[in-house]
């Protein structure tokens, strides 16, 4: 598989959907890792904090994904 073939596929709607999903998964994993680090240092073990932390991870990962894609499409290439 050559880069040109991959690049053509990545610019199809399905390819963009996959890239969006992979970037969200990466950022979700990053945010959840931070959440686990907070637990490792002994904070946020109450049920309400665990639930709130889960929602914060989901929202933060969506916002970070949107920010990454916005920068990728709005900042001109050098």
Long-range contacts (C-beta under 8 A, 24 or more apart in sequence): 20-65, 20-69, 23-65, 23-68, 23-69, 24-61, 24-62, 24-65, 27-60, 27-61, 27-64, 27-65, 27-68, 28-57, 28-58, 28-61, 30-61, 30-64, 31-56, 31-57, 31-60, 31-61, 31-64, 32-57
